[in-house]
Amino acid sequence: MKSNFNKPFTQQEAIDEATIERVSALLRGGRLHRYNTLEGEISEAAQLEKEYATYQEARYCLACSSGGYALAVALRAAGLKPGDTVLANAYTLAPVPGAIHNAGGIPLFVEIDDAWHIDVVDLQQKAEVSGARFLMLSHMRGHIADMDRIVAICKAHQITIVEDCAHTMGARWNGIRSGNFGHVAAFSAQTYKHINSGEGGLLTTDDPVIAARAIIMSGSYMLYGSHGAAPDEAVFAQVKLETPNYSGRMDNMRAAILRGQLQSLDDNVRRWNERYRVLETRLSNSTAIDVTERRQNEEFVGSSIQFRPRLAVSGFEPLIANCLARGVDIKWFGAEQPKAFTSRYDSWRYLGEQEPLPQTLEVLSRTCDIRVPLTFEPADCKQVADIIAQEVEELQSAFAMTGRDESELSLEPDSQN
Ligand SMILES: *Cc1c(COP(=O)(O)O)cnc(C)c1O
């Protein structure tokens, strides 16, 4: 008798009581807008900026309306002009190309390697031939590329790096926080990210001009002086009349929610990784599944896990259906049609014809992905992994028996690690 899993993959943890109290007090006070403060009062949004800058080990921080908004503002504040080429890894979520498009940039997608990082060889080549001045680097699903090599390539070609840290808040590479390698970074506080206020974004940078421009762009009017982690007045004086207001502020309620969550972020990182290791161990115990080992110098946040079933591509649809029937919601980035949150670069048609990226398509055609919500206990993760392993193994033997896909199966390389 097969067991079913019955917890939802989309359930977040409750907001803690102290935060509920603080938000209630804000609601009772009625001053929800970040610039609506009494004499001497520091808004929740400004306090969040100060606290997040400290956490992130960055000089400046802007709280804004979403991660995608922070990405678009980061590009504009870093000097992107309409029509500029922006290099970007092809494996990412739709708000990333959307932010490039929104800022007036033209994405030039770069291949990914077998472990879901941007491919440094393709990056090097495209940096050389394209003359691009920007790289939008998405640390997709928390996989941080070899940042020494990426920074070196970008330095050599005077490319400004914008880091999309939607999946790496709290992560480090070689001891440095993701987000501190490039010129400016964006984080998301949307429901499925590492801190959750439903919607929300954070931008961090050490560059005072980028910070001042981003703050004005976010809709500070001339009230930028009340920001929590902002450069000096002299920097604003240079840019304030040259910078548009693209209204996208964060309100005090969301900021209060995030301030509460920031306190438990490091503990939650530990809890995510505990769950990740349970999934990783069980999945890699199956000879039918490949799990890529995480690299030593990467301190990642295991809020999702990627794996490759050793099945022919035609086995993926049945695998996903069989797992879903048992309560396990797997995402597959190889599907021809975009589904829910999942899409592939070739479905972003508004960008026009893209150069084909066969390596990316090949990697994604075998990549499965699941969320790791903190509402799962480690034992739940074990059950989820058991179900996946059973279903992959069952399909694998079914395929082997028909012989139909033998040829396809034998085409699968032995190890992708
Ligand atoms: C969620 C996400 C974003 C955008 O964040 P929003 O706050 O939803 O706009 C950007 N990049 C990646 C990889 C994401 O997952």
The ligand as a MOL file (V3000), in Angstrom:
LIG
                    3D

  0  0  0     0  0            999 V3000
M  V30 BEGIN CTAB
M  V30 COUNTS 15 15 0 0 0
M  V30 BEGIN ATOM
M  V30 1 C 10.7880 35.8830 -6.6620 0
M  V30 2 C 11.9130 36.1410 -7.5510 0
M  V30 3 C 12.1870 37.4190 -8.0450 0
M  V30 4 C 11.2930 38.5920 -7.8910 0
M  V30 5 O 10.7460 38.8050 -6.6840 0
M  V30 6 P 9.2600 39.4520 -6.5040 0
M  V30 7 O 9.3740 40.0070 -5.1390 0
M  V30 8 O 8.2930 38.3430 -6.6510 0
M  V30 9 O 9.1130 40.5070 -7.5510 0
M  V30 10 C 13.3340 37.5820 -8.7860 0
M  V30 11 N 14.1570 36.5670 -9.0670 0
M  V30 12 C 13.9040 35.3140 -8.6600 0
M  V30 13 C 14.8680 34.2450 -9.0130 0
M  V30 14 C 12.7740 35.0620 -7.8980 0
M  V30 15 O 12.5210 33.8180 -7.4980 0
M  V30 END ATOM
M  V30 BEGIN BOND
M  V30 1 1 1 2
M  V30 2 1 2 3
M  V30 3 2 2 14
M  V30 4 1 3 4
M  V30 5 2 3 10
M  V30 6 1 4 5
M  V30 7 1 5 6
M  V30 8 2 6 7
M  V30 9 1 6 8
M  V30 10 1 6 9
M  V30 11 1 10 11
M  V30 12 2 11 12
M  V30 13 1 12 13
M  V30 14 1 12 14
M  V30 15 1 14 15
M  V30 END BOND
M  V30 END CTAB
M  END
